């Protein structure tokens, strides 16, 4: 048994959201991180919406917190049905 590779600690495995579903969105894979002007890194994921609109990148934190659950089509539908 070897000691744990110290490099493992440096490179904590990021949460792999590939294949997971968040509302209408299915995660296709990871894309380049978003770096804010202040230098904060945010993981971004490429997601495909059930409505068939083109895949787009969203922040991992938005997926986890439930802020982003569709490409925007869901909000549009809700608005439409309320208006009727
Ligand atoms: Zn959609």
PDB file of the backbone (N, CA, C, O) and the ligand in Angstrom, with CONECT records:
HET     ZN  A 101       1
ATOM      1  N   UNK A   1       0.839  -1.217   0.000  1.00  0.00           N
ATOM      2  CA  UNK A   1       0.000   0.000   0.000  1.00  0.00           C
ATOM      3  C   UNK A   1       0.864   1.253   0.000  1.00  0.00           C
ATOM      4  O   UNK A   1       1.646   1.488   0.921  1.00  0.00           O
ATOM      5  N   UNK A   2       0.714   2.022  -1.010  1.00  0.00           N
ATOM      6  CA  UNK A   2       1.478   3.270  -1.074  1.00  0.00           C
ATOM      7  C   UNK A   2       0.726   4.369  -0.325  1.00  0.00           C
ATOM      8  O   UNK A   2      -0.494   4.334  -0.163  1.00  0.00           O
ATOM      9  N   UNK A   3       1.500   5.326   0.112  1.00  0.00           N
ATOM     10  CA  UNK A   3       0.853   6.482   0.727  1.00  0.00           C
ATOM     11  C   UNK A   3       0.036   7.213  -0.329  1.00  0.00           C
ATOM     12  O   UNK A   3       0.308   7.112  -1.525  1.00  0.00           O
ATOM     13  N   UNK A   4      -0.945   7.931   0.121  1.00  0.00           N
ATOM     14  CA  UNK A   4      -1.742   8.708  -0.829  1.00  0.00           C
ATOM     15  C   UNK A   4      -0.851   9.695  -1.569  1.00  0.00           C
ATOM     16  O   UNK A   4      -0.005  10.364  -0.974  1.00  0.00           O
ATOM     17  N   UNK A   5      -1.052   9.767  -2.838  1.00  0.00           N
ATOM     18  CA  UNK A   5      -0.291  10.715  -3.635  1.00  0.00           C
ATOM     19  C   UNK A   5      -0.663  12.135  -3.193  1.00  0.00           C
ATOM     20  O   UNK A   5      -1.834  12.512  -3.233  1.00  0.00           O
ATOM     21  N   UNK A   6       0.333  12.916  -2.774  1.00  0.00           N
ATOM     22  CA  UNK A   6       0.006  14.277  -2.318  1.00  0.00           C
ATOM     23  C   UNK A   6      -0.678  15.108  -3.401  1.00  0.00           C
ATOM     24  O   UNK A   6      -1.413  16.052  -3.110  1.00  0.00           O
ATOM     25  N   UNK A   7      -0.424  14.739  -4.650  1.00  0.00           N
ATOM     26  CA  UNK A   7      -1.045  15.487  -5.741  1.00  0.00           C
ATOM     27  C   UNK A   7      -2.559  15.328  -5.751  1.00  0.00           C
ATOM     28  O   UNK A   7      -3.284  16.189  -6.248  1.00  0.00           O
ATOM     29  N   UNK A   8      -3.018  14.224  -5.201  1.00  0.00           N
ATOM     30  CA  UNK A   8      -4.457  14.004  -5.161  1.00  0.00           C
ATOM     31  C   UNK A   8      -5.165  15.104  -4.406  1.00  0.00           C
ATOM     32  O   UNK A   8      -6.267  15.522  -4.762  1.00  0.00           O
ATOM     33  N   UNK A   9      -4.507  15.567  -3.351  1.00  0.00           N
ATOM     34  CA  UNK A   9      -5.106  16.598  -2.530  1.00  0.00           C
ATOM     35  C   UNK A   9      -5.164  17.933  -3.269  1.00  0.00           C
ATOM     36  O   UNK A   9      -6.098  18.718  -3.103  1.00  0.00           O
ATOM     37  N   UNK A  10      -4.143  18.166  -4.085  1.00  0.00           N
ATOM     38  CA  UNK A  10      -4.084  19.418  -4.827  1.00  0.00           C
ATOM     39  C   UNK A  10      -5.176  19.473  -5.890  1.00  0.00           C
ATOM     40  O   UNK A  10      -5.701  20.533  -6.231  1.00  0.00           O
ATOM     41  N   UNK A  11      -5.490  18.301  -6.389  1.00  0.00           N
ATOM     42  CA  UNK A  11      -6.464  18.268  -7.479  1.00  0.00           C
ATOM     43  C   UNK A  11      -7.719  17.527  -7.042  1.00  0.00           C
ATOM     44  O   UNK A  11      -8.049  16.461  -7.561  1.00  0.00           O
ATOM     45  N   UNK A  12      -8.397  18.108  -6.091  1.00  0.00           N
ATOM     46  CA  UNK A  12      -9.643  17.519  -5.626  1.00  0.00           C
ATOM     47  C   UNK A  12     -10.549  17.268  -6.810  1.00  0.00           C
ATOM     48  O   UNK A  12     -10.713  18.112  -7.691  1.00  0.00           O
ATOM     49  N   UNK A  13     -11.119  16.110  -6.805  1.00  0.00           N
ATOM     50  CA  UNK A  13     -11.991  15.770  -7.926  1.00  0.00           C
ATOM     51  C   UNK A  13     -13.193  16.703  -7.971  1.00  0.00           C
ATOM     52  O   UNK A  13     -13.968  16.768  -7.017  1.00  0.00           O
ATOM     53  N   UNK A  14     -13.347  17.415  -9.062  1.00  0.00           N
ATOM     54  CA  UNK A  14     -14.533  18.252  -9.172  1.00  0.00           C
ATOM     55  C   UNK A  14     -15.769  17.364  -9.298  1.00  0.00           C
ATOM     56  O   UNK A  14     -15.689  16.239  -9.792  1.00  0.00           O
ATOM     57  N   UNK A  15     -16.884  17.870  -8.858  1.00  0.00           N
ATOM     58  CA  UNK A  15     -18.120  17.117  -8.989  1.00  0.00           C
ATOM     59  C   UNK A  15     -18.406  16.935 -10.466  1.00  0.00           C
ATOM     60  O   UNK A  15     -18.442  17.903 -11.225  1.00  0.00           O
ATOM     61  N   UNK A  16     -18.604  15.710 -10.863  1.00  0.00           N
ATOM     62  CA  UNK A  16     -18.916  15.463 -12.263  1.00  0.00           C
ATOM     63  C   UNK A  16     -20.427  15.417 -12.439  1.00  0.00           C
ATOM     64  O   UNK A  16     -21.093  14.482 -11.995  1.00  0.00           O
ATOM     65  N   UNK A  17     -20.943  16.425 -13.084  1.00  0.00           N
ATOM     66  CA  UNK A  17     -22.396  16.502 -13.261  1.00  0.00           C
ATOM     67  C   UNK A  17     -22.846  15.913 -14.590  1.00  0.00           C
ATOM     68  O   UNK A  17     -24.034  15.935 -14.913  1.00  0.00           O
ATOM     69  N   UNK A  18     -21.897  15.384 -15.361  1.00  0.00           N
ATOM     70  CA  UNK A  18     -22.240  14.868 -16.683  1.00  0.00           C
ATOM     71  C   UNK A  18     -23.339  13.812 -16.588  1.00  0.00           C
ATOM     72  O   UNK A  18     -23.246  12.869 -15.802  1.00  0.00           O
ATOM     73  N   UNK A  19     -24.368  13.983 -17.391  1.00  0.00           N
ATOM     74  CA  UNK A  19     -25.449  13.005 -17.442  1.00  0.00           C
ATOM     75  C   UNK A  19     -26.550  13.282 -16.434  1.00  0.00           C
ATOM     76  O   UNK A  19     -27.608  12.654 -16.487  1.00  0.00           O
ATOM     77  N   UNK A  20     -26.320  14.208 -15.519  1.00  0.00           N
ATOM     78  CA  UNK A  20     -27.354  14.505 -14.534  1.00  0.00           C
ATOM     79  C   UNK A  20     -28.421  15.397 -15.126  1.00  0.00           C
ATOM     80  O   UNK A  20     -28.194  16.113 -16.101  1.00  0.00           O
ATOM     81  N   UNK A  21     -29.589  15.339 -14.514  1.00  0.00           N
ATOM     82  CA  UNK A  21     -30.697  16.167 -14.985  1.00  0.00           C
ATOM     83  C   UNK A  21     -31.071  17.178 -13.924  1.00  0.00           C
ATOM     84  O   UNK A  21     -31.178  16.855 -12.740  1.00  0.00           O
ATOM     85  N   UNK A  22     -31.266  18.388 -14.360  1.00  0.00           N
ATOM     86  CA  UNK A  22     -31.724  19.458 -13.484  1.00  0.00           C
ATOM     87  C   UNK A  22     -32.940  20.081 -14.148  1.00  0.00           C
ATOM     88  O   UNK A  22     -32.815  20.883 -15.074  1.00  0.00           O
ATOM     89  N   UNK A  23     -34.114  19.704 -13.666  1.00  0.00           N
ATOM     90  CA  UNK A  23     -35.312  20.204 -14.316  1.00  0.00           C
ATOM     91  C   UNK A  23     -35.367  19.701 -15.739  1.00  0.00           C
ATOM     92  O   UNK A  23     -35.396  18.494 -15.975  1.00  0.00           O
ATOM     93  N   UNK A  24     -35.381  20.615 -16.687  1.00  0.00           N
ATOM     94  CA  UNK A  24     -35.449  20.221 -18.104  1.00  0.00           C
ATOM     95  C   UNK A  24     -34.074  20.064 -18.714  1.00  0.00           C
ATOM     96  O   UNK A  24     -33.950  19.694 -19.881  1.00  0.00           O
ATOM     97  N   UNK A  25     -33.059  20.337 -17.954  1.00  0.00           N
ATOM     98  CA  UNK A  25     -31.712  20.356 -18.510  1.00  0.00           C
ATOM     99  C   UNK A  25     -30.960  19.066 -18.230  1.00  0.00           C
ATOM    100  O   UNK A  25     -30.994  18.536 -17.119  1.00  0.00           O
ATOM    101  N   UNK A  26     -30.283  18.574 -19.253  1.00  0.00           N
ATOM    102  CA  UNK A  26     -29.396  17.432 -19.090  1.00  0.00           C
ATOM    103  C   UNK A  26     -27.969  17.915 -19.308  1.00  0.00           C
ATOM    104  O   UNK A  26     -27.675  18.592 -20.293  1.00  0.00           O
ATOM    105  N   UNK A  27     -27.092  17.561 -18.383  1.00  0.00           N
ATOM    106  CA  UNK A  27     -25.710  18.010 -18.488  1.00  0.00           C
ATOM    107  C   UNK A  27     -24.957  17.149 -19.496  1.00  0.00           C
ATOM    108  O   UNK A  27     -24.908  15.926 -19.372  1.00  0.00           O
ATOM    109  N   UNK A  28     -24.375  17.803 -20.487  1.00  0.00           N
ATOM    110  CA  UNK A  28     -23.641  17.087 -21.542  1.00  0.00           C
ATOM    111  C   UNK A  28     -22.167  16.960 -21.186  1.00  0.00           C
ATOM    112  O   UNK A  28     -21.508  15.998 -21.579  1.00  0.00           O
ATOM    113  N   UNK A  29     -21.654  17.926 -20.446  1.00  0.00           N
ATOM    114  CA  UNK A  29     -20.240  17.882 -20.102  1.00  0.00           C
ATOM    115  C   UNK A  29     -19.766  19.233 -19.607  1.00  0.00           C
ATOM    116  O   UNK A  29     -20.521  20.202 -19.539  1.00  0.00           O
ATOM    117  N   UNK A  30     -18.509  19.262 -19.270  1.00  0.00           N
ATOM    118  CA  UNK A  30     -17.951  20.481 -18.705  1.00  0.00           C
ATOM    119  C   UNK A  30     -17.426  21.387 -19.804  1.00  0.00           C
ATOM    120  O   UNK A  30     -16.942  20.907 -20.829  1.00  0.00           O
ATOM    121  N   UNK A  31     -17.519  22.680 -19.599  1.00  0.00           N
ATOM    122  CA  UNK A  31     -16.901  23.637 -20.505  1.00  0.00           C
ATOM    123  C   UNK A  31     -15.956  24.525 -19.697  1.00  0.00           C
ATOM    124  O   UNK A  31     -15.835  24.386 -18.480  1.00  0.00           O
ATOM    125  N   UNK A  32     -15.311  25.412 -20.384  1.00  0.00           N
ATOM    126  CA  UNK A  32     -14.328  26.290 -19.768  1.00  0.00           C
ATOM    127  C   UNK A  32     -14.925  27.040 -18.574  1.00  0.00           C
ATOM    128  O   UNK A  32     -16.075  27.477 -18.623  1.00  0.00           O
ATOM    129  N   UNK A  33     -14.151  27.185 -17.520  1.00  0.00           N
ATOM    130  CA  UNK A  33     -14.621  27.915 -16.341  1.00  0.00           C
ATOM    131  C   UNK A  33     -14.925  29.366 -16.686  1.00  0.00           C
ATOM    132  O   UNK A  33     -14.327  29.962 -17.582  1.00  0.00           O
ATOM    133  N   UNK A  34     -15.869  29.898 -15.946  1.00  0.00           N
ATOM    134  CA  UNK A  34     -16.126  31.333 -16.024  1.00  0.00           C
ATOM    135  C   UNK A  34     -15.273  31.994 -14.949  1.00  0.00           C
ATOM    136  O   UNK A  34     -15.288  31.569 -13.794  1.00  0.00           O
ATOM    137  N   UNK A  35     -14.536  33.022 -15.320  1.00  0.00           N
ATOM    138  CA  UNK A  35     -13.738  33.742 -14.341  1.00  0.00           C
ATOM    139  C   UNK A  35     -14.275  35.161 -14.257  1.00  0.00           C
ATOM    140  O   UNK A  35     -14.272  35.903 -15.240  1.00  0.00           O
ATOM    141  N   UNK A  36     -14.733  35.522 -13.071  1.00  0.00           N
ATOM    142  CA  UNK A  36     -15.297  36.850 -12.878  1.00  0.00           C
ATOM    143  C   UNK A  36     -14.181  37.893 -12.885  1.00  0.00           C
ATOM    144  O   UNK A  36     -13.009  37.560 -12.709  1.00  0.00           O
ATOM    145  N   UNK A  37     -14.555  39.161 -13.090  1.00  0.00           N
ATOM    146  CA  UNK A  37     -13.530  40.227 -13.077  1.00  0.00           C
ATOM    147  C   UNK A  37     -12.731  40.223 -11.774  1.00  0.00           C
ATOM    148  O   UNK A  37     -11.570  40.633 -11.761  1.00  0.00           O
ATOM    149  N   UNK A  38     -13.339  39.764 -10.682  1.00  0.00           N
ATOM    150  CA  UNK A  38     -12.640  39.728  -9.389  1.00  0.00           C
ATOM    151  C   UNK A  38     -11.718  38.519  -9.279  1.00  0.00           C
ATOM    152  O   UNK A  38     -10.977  38.377  -8.307  1.00  0.00           O
ATOM    153  N   UNK A  39     -11.773  37.649 -10.288  1.00  0.00           N
ATOM    154  CA  UNK A  39     -10.872  36.510 -10.305  1.00  0.00           C
ATOM    155  C   UNK A  39     -11.456  35.231  -9.731  1.00  0.00           C
ATOM    156  O   UNK A  39     -10.739  34.245  -9.566  1.00  0.00           O
ATOM    157  N   UNK A  40     -12.743  35.233  -9.427  1.00  0.00           N
ATOM    158  CA  UNK A  40     -13.367  34.023  -8.896  1.00  0.00           C
ATOM    159  C   UNK A  40     -13.715  33.070 -10.026  1.00  0.00           C
ATOM    160  O   UNK A  40     -14.275  33.460 -11.051  1.00  0.00           O
ATOM    161  N   UNK A  41     -13.371  31.826  -9.809  1.00  0.00           N
ATOM    162  CA  UNK A  41     -13.663  30.819 -10.817  1.00  0.00           C
ATOM    163  C   UNK A  41     -15.001  30.169 -10.555  1.00  0.00           C
ATOM    164  O   UNK A  41     -15.340  29.865  -9.412  1.00  0.00           O
ATOM    165  N   UNK A  42     -15.749  29.959 -11.597  1.00  0.00           N
ATOM    166  CA  UNK A  42     -17.021  29.248 -11.488  1.00  0.00           C
ATOM    167  C   UNK A  42     -17.016  28.145 -12.521  1.00  0.00           C
ATOM    168  O   UNK A  42     -16.714  28.379 -13.692  1.00  0.00           O
ATOM    169  N   UNK A  43     -17.352  26.940 -12.088  1.00  0.00           N
ATOM    170  CA  UNK A  43     -17.428  25.852 -13.046  1.00  0.00           C
ATOM    171  C   UNK A  43     -18.641  26.044 -13.923  1.00  0.00           C
ATOM    172  O   UNK A  43     -19.704  26.463 -13.466  1.00  0.00           O
ATOM    173  N   UNK A  44     -18.465  25.735 -15.175  1.00  0.00           N
ATOM    174  CA  UNK A  44     -19.596  25.842 -16.094  1.00  0.00           C
ATOM    175  C   UNK A  44     -19.818  24.507 -16.774  1.00  0.00           C
ATOM    176  O   UNK A  44     -18.885  23.742 -17.018  1.00  0.00           O
ATOM    177  N   UNK A  45     -21.068  24.253 -17.070  1.00  0.00           N
ATOM    178  CA  UNK A  45     -21.444  22.985 -17.690  1.00  0.00           C
ATOM    179  C   UNK A  45     -22.290  23.245 -18.924  1.00  0.00           C
ATOM    180  O   UNK A  45     -23.083  24.185 -18.982  1.00  0.00           O
ATOM    181  N   UNK A  46     -22.092  22.384 -19.903  1.00  0.00           N
ATOM    182  CA  UNK A  46     -22.881  22.481 -21.118  1.00  0.00           C
ATOM    183  C   UNK A  46     -24.157  21.672 -20.907  1.00  0.00           C
ATOM    184  O   UNK A  46     -24.104  20.479 -20.608  1.00  0.00           O
ATOM    185  N   UNK A  47     -25.289  22.323 -21.063  1.00  0.00           N
ATOM    186  CA  UNK A  47     -26.555  21.639 -20.816  1.00  0.00           C
ATOM    187  C   UNK A  47     -27.457  21.710 -22.046  1.00  0.00           C
ATOM    188  O   UNK A  47     -27.420  22.658 -22.831  1.00  0.00           O
ATOM    189  N   UNK A  48     -28.266  20.661 -22.174  1.00  0.00           N
ATOM    190  CA  UNK A  48     -29.214  20.589 -23.280  1.00  0.00           C
ATOM    191  C   UNK A  48     -30.613  20.595 -22.682  1.00  0.00           C
ATOM    192  O   UNK A  48     -30.918  19.815 -21.781  1.00  0.00           O
ATOM    193  N   UNK A  49     -31.454  21.480 -23.191  1.00  0.00           N
ATOM    194  CA  UNK A  49     -32.819  21.584 -22.687  1.00  0.00           C
ATOM    195  C   UNK A  49     -33.731  20.612 -23.437  1.00  0.00           C
ATOM    196  O   UNK A  49     -33.497  20.289 -24.601  1.00  0.00           O
ATOM    197  N   UNK A  50     -34.767  20.158 -22.747  1.00  0.00           N
ATOM    198  CA  UNK A  50     -35.720  19.213 -23.345  1.00  0.00           C
ATOM    199  C   UNK A  50     -36.460  19.793 -24.545  1.00  0.00           C
ATOM    200  O   UNK A  50     -36.909  19.051 -25.418  1.00  0.00           O
ATOM    201  N   UNK A  51     -36.585  21.102 -24.590  1.00  0.00           N
ATOM    202  CA  UNK A  51     -37.353  21.725 -25.668  1.00  0.00           C
ATOM    203  C   UNK A  51     -36.611  21.668 -26.992  1.00  0.00           C
ATOM    204  O   UNK A  51     -37.180  21.979 -28.039  1.00  0.00           O
ATOM    205  N   UNK A  52     -35.334  21.270 -26.954  1.00  0.00           N
ATOM    206  CA  UNK A  52     -34.594  21.105 -28.202  1.00  0.00           C
ATOM    207  C   UNK A  52     -33.825  22.326 -28.635  1.00  0.00           C
ATOM    208  O   UNK A  52     -33.259  22.342 -29.728  1.00  0.00           O
ATOM    209  N   UNK A  53     -33.791  23.340 -27.816  1.00  0.00           N
ATOM    210  CA  UNK A  53     -33.000  24.516 -28.164  1.00  0.00           C
ATOM    211  C   UNK A  53     -31.515  24.168 -28.041  1.00  0.00           C
ATOM    212  O   UNK A  53     -31.156  23.210 -27.355  1.00  0.00           O
ATOM    213  N   UNK A  54     -30.660  24.937 -28.697  1.00  0.00           N
ATOM    214  CA  UNK A  54     -29.229  24.603 -28.698  1.00  0.00           C
ATOM    215  C   UNK A  54     -28.669  24.525 -27.278  1.00  0.00           C
ATOM    216  O   UNK A  54     -29.111  25.248 -26.386  1.00  0.00           O
ATOM    217  N   UNK A  55     -27.693  23.641 -27.081  1.00  0.00           N
ATOM    218  CA  UNK A  55     -27.057  23.491 -25.776  1.00  0.00           C
ATOM    219  C   UNK A  55     -26.382  24.790 -25.387  1.00  0.00           C
ATOM    220  O   UNK A  55     -25.901  25.538 -26.238  1.00  0.00           O
ATOM    221  N   UNK A  56     -26.353  25.046 -24.088  1.00  0.00           N
ATOM    222  CA  UNK A  56     -25.681  26.257 -23.638  1.00  0.00           C
ATOM    223  C   UNK A  56     -24.953  26.003 -22.333  1.00  0.00           C
ATOM    224  O   UNK A  56     -25.185  25.001 -21.656  1.00  0.00           O
ATOM    225  N   UNK A  57     -24.064  26.934 -21.990  1.00  0.00           N
ATOM    226  CA  UNK A  57     -23.253  26.788 -20.779  1.00  0.00           C
ATOM    227  C   UNK A  57     -23.925  27.508 -19.621  1.00  0.00           C
ATOM    228  O   UNK A  57     -24.374  28.646 -19.755  1.00  0.00           O
ATOM    229  N   UNK A  58     -23.989  26.830 -18.484  1.00  0.00           N
ATOM    230  CA  UNK A  58     -24.532  27.451 -17.277  1.00  0.00           C
ATOM    231  C   UNK A  58     -23.579  27.197 -16.109  1.00  0.00           C
ATOM    232  O   UNK A  58     -22.764  26.275 -16.143  1.00  0.00           O
ATOM    233  N   UNK A  59     -23.696  28.015 -15.099  1.00  0.00           N
ATOM    234  CA  UNK A  59     -22.866  27.870 -13.901  1.00  0.00           C
ATOM    235  C   UNK A  59     -23.297  26.658 -13.095  1.00  0.00           C
ATOM    236  O   UNK A  59     -24.490  26.405 -12.924  1.00  0.00           O
ATOM    237  N   UNK A  60     -22.329  25.920 -12.606  1.00  0.00           N
ATOM    238  CA  UNK A  60     -22.639  24.777 -11.765  1.00  0.00           C
ATOM    239  C   UNK A  60     -23.434  25.168 -10.534  1.00  0.00           C
ATOM    240  O   UNK A  60     -24.325  24.434 -10.106  1.00  0.00           O
ATOM    241  N   UNK A  61     -23.116  26.318  -9.967  1.00  0.00           N
ATOM    242  CA  UNK A  61     -23.811  26.745  -8.748  1.00  0.00           C
ATOM    243  C   UNK A  61     -25.284  27.008  -9.027  1.00  0.00           C
ATOM    244  O   UNK A  61     -26.140  26.767  -8.174  1.00  0.00           O
ATOM    245  N   UNK A  62     -25.573  27.501 -10.224  1.00  0.00           N
ATOM    246  CA  UNK A  62     -26.973  27.761 -10.575  1.00  0.00           C
ATOM    247  C   UNK A  62     -27.752  26.464 -10.748  1.00  0.00           C
ATOM    248  O   UNK A  62     -28.942  26.398 -10.440  1.00  0.00           O
ATOM    249  N   UNK A  63     -27.073  25.433 -11.242  1.00  0.00           N
ATOM    250  CA  UNK A  63     -27.728  24.132 -11.386  1.00  0.00           C
ATOM    251  C   UNK A  63     -28.005  23.543 -10.013  1.00  0.00           C
ATOM    252  O   UNK A  63     -29.099  23.051  -9.737  1.00  0.00           O
ATOM    253  N   UNK A  64     -27.007  23.602  -9.170  1.00  0.00           N
ATOM    254  CA  UNK A  64     -27.113  23.003  -7.850  1.00  0.00           C
ATOM    255  C   UNK A  64     -28.185  23.687  -7.012  1.00  0.00           C
ATOM    256  O   UNK A  64     -28.945  23.022  -6.308  1.00  0.00           O
ATOM    257  N   UNK A  65     -28.246  24.998  -7.088  1.00  0.00           N
ATOM    258  CA  UNK A  65     -29.201  25.734  -6.257  1.00  0.00           C
ATOM    259  C   UNK A  65     -30.596  25.713  -6.853  1.00  0.00           C
ATOM    260  O   UNK A  65     -31.561  26.100  -6.195  1.00  0.00           O
ATOM    261  N   UNK A  66     -30.708  25.260  -8.108  1.00  0.00           N
ATOM    262  CA  UNK A  66     -32.029  25.185  -8.727  1.00  0.00           C
ATOM    263  C   UNK A  66     -32.453  26.472  -9.402  1.00  0.00           C
ATOM    264  O   UNK A  66     -33.600  26.607  -9.827  1.00  0.00           O
ATOM    265  N   UNK A  67     -31.529  27.423  -9.504  1.00  0.00           N
ATOM    266  CA  UNK A  67     -31.842  28.693 -10.160  1.00  0.00           C
ATOM    267  C   UNK A  67     -32.111  28.457 -11.643  1.00  0.00           C
ATOM    268  O   UNK A  67     -33.042  29.020 -12.219  1.00  0.00           O
ATOM    269  N   UNK A  68     -31.275  27.614 -12.248  1.00  0.00           N
ATOM    270  CA  UNK A  68     -31.403  27.338 -13.677  1.00  0.00           C
ATOM    271  C   UNK A  68     -31.956  25.931 -13.875  1.00  0.00           C
ATOM    272  O   UNK A  68     -31.301  24.944 -13.540  1.00  0.00           O
ATOM    273  N   UNK A  69     -33.168  25.847 -14.422  1.00  0.00           N
ATOM    274  CA  UNK A  69     -33.764  24.527 -14.621  1.00  0.00           C
ATOM    275  C   UNK A  69     -34.234  24.329 -16.055  1.00  0.00           C
ATOM    276  O   UNK A  69     -34.706  23.253 -16.423  1.00  0.00           O
ATOM    277  N   UNK A  70     -34.102  25.371 -16.851  1.00  0.00           N
ATOM    278  CA  UNK A  70     -34.423  25.249 -18.270  1.00  0.00           C
ATOM    279  C   UNK A  70     -33.623  26.303 -19.016  1.00  0.00           C
ATOM    280  O   UNK A  70     -32.924  27.117 -18.414  1.00  0.00           O
ATOM    281  N   UNK A  71     -33.740  26.273 -20.345  1.00  0.00           N
ATOM    282  CA  UNK A  71     -33.002  27.241 -21.144  1.00  0.00           C
ATOM    283  C   UNK A  71     -33.650  28.609 -21.045  1.00  0.00           C
ATOM    284  O   UNK A  71     -33.123  29.599 -21.551  1.00  0.00           O
ATOM    285  N   UNK A  72     -34.801  28.650 -20.385  1.00  0.00           N
ATOM    286  CA  UNK A  72     -35.569  29.896 -20.335  1.00  0.00           C
ATOM    287  C   UNK A  72     -36.973  29.661 -20.854  1.00  0.00           C
ATOM    288  O   UNK A  72     -37.857  30.501 -20.690  1.00  0.00           O
ATOM    289  N   UNK A  73     -37.174  28.494 -21.492  1.00  0.00           N
ATOM    290  CA  UNK A  73     -38.471  28.196 -22.083  1.00  0.00           C
ATOM    291  C   UNK A  73     -39.528  28.006 -20.999  1.00  0.00           C
ATOM    292  O   UNK A  73     -40.694  28.350 -21.195  1.00  0.00           O
ATOM    293  N   UNK A  74     -39.118  27.458 -19.857  1.00  0.00           N
ATOM    294  CA  UNK A  74     -40.083  27.206 -18.789  1.00  0.00           C
ATOM    295  C   UNK A  74     -40.678  28.519 -18.289  1.00  0.00           C
ATOM    296  O   UNK A  74     -41.896  28.645 -18.168  1.00  0.00           O
ATOM    297  N   UNK A  75     -39.828  29.485 -18.003  1.00  0.00           N
ATOM    298  CA  UNK A  75     -40.295  30.789 -17.531  1.00  0.00           C
ATOM    299  C   UNK A  75     -41.228  31.421 -18.561  1.00  0.00           C
ATOM    300  O   UNK A  75     -42.232  32.038 -18.205  1.00  0.00           O
ATOM    301  N   UNK A  76     -40.888  31.263 -19.834  1.00  0.00           N
ATOM    302  CA  UNK A  76     -41.712  31.821 -20.900  1.00  0.00           C
ATOM    303  C   UNK A  76     -43.094  31.179 -20.907  1.00  0.00           C
ATOM    304  O   UNK A  76     -44.104  31.862 -21.076  1.00  0.00           O
ATOM    305  N   UNK A  77     -43.128  29.870 -20.724  1.00  0.00           N
ATOM    306  CA  UNK A  77     -44.416  29.155 -20.715  1.00  0.00           C
ATOM    307  C   UNK A  77     -45.275  29.570 -19.533  1.00  0.00           C
ATOM    308  O   UNK A  77     -46.482  29.761 -19.675  1.00  0.00           O
ATOM    309  N   UNK A  78     -44.661  29.708 -18.380  1.00  0.00           N
ATOM    310  CA  UNK A  78     -45.399  30.108 -17.183  1.00  0.00           C
ATOM    311  C   UNK A  78     -46.031  31.477 -17.397  1.00  0.00           C
ATOM    312  O   UNK A  78     -47.202  31.697 -17.090  1.00  0.00           O
ATOM    313  N   UNK A  79     -45.233  32.383 -17.927  1.00  0.00           N
ATOM    314  CA  UNK A  79     -45.743  33.736 -18.183  1.00  0.00           C
ATOM    315  C   UNK A  79     -46.921  33.679 -19.133  1.00  0.00           C
ATOM    316  O   UNK A  79     -47.937  34.342 -18.924  1.00  0.00           O
ATOM    317  N   UNK A  80     -46.776  32.882 -20.178  1.00  0.00           N
ATOM    318  CA  UNK A  80     -47.814  32.796 -21.199  1.00  0.00           C
ATOM    319  C   UNK A  80     -49.118  32.267 -20.603  1.00  0.00           C
ATOM    320  O   UNK A  80     -50.193  32.806 -20.863  1.00  0.00           O
ATOM    321  N   UNK A  81     -49.010  31.201 -19.799  1.00  0.00           N
ATOM    322  CA  UNK A  81     -50.232  30.575 -19.280  1.00  0.00           C
ATOM    323  C   UNK A  81     -50.907  31.471 -18.242  1.00  0.00           C
ATOM    324  O   UNK A  81     -52.122  31.402 -18.060  1.00  0.00           O
ATOM    325  N   UNK A  82     -50.131  32.301 -17.569  1.00  0.00           N
ATOM    326  CA  UNK A  82     -50.738  33.200 -16.589  1.00  0.00           C
ATOM    327  C   UNK A  82     -51.511  34.316 -17.256  1.00  0.00           C
ATOM    328  O   UNK A  82     -52.496  34.832 -16.728  1.00  0.00           O
ATOM    329  N   UNK A  83     -51.033  34.668 -18.428  1.00  0.00           N
ATOM    330  CA  UNK A  83     -51.644  35.801 -19.128  1.00  0.00           C
ATOM    331  C   UNK A  83     -53.046  35.452 -19.612  1.00  0.00           C
ATOM    332  O   UNK A  83     -53.922  36.312 -19.708  1.00  0.00           O
ATOM    333  N   UNK A  84     -53.244  34.131 -19.922  1.00  0.00           N
ATOM    334  CA  UNK A  84     -54.514  33.712 -20.481  1.00  0.00           C
ATOM    335  C   UNK A  84     -55.689  33.873 -19.512  1.00  0.00           C
ATOM    336  O   UNK A  84     -56.825  33.554 -19.861  1.00  0.00           O
TER     337      UNK A  84
HETATM  338 ZN    ZN A 101     -35.922  24.954 -23.194  1.00  0.00          ZN
END
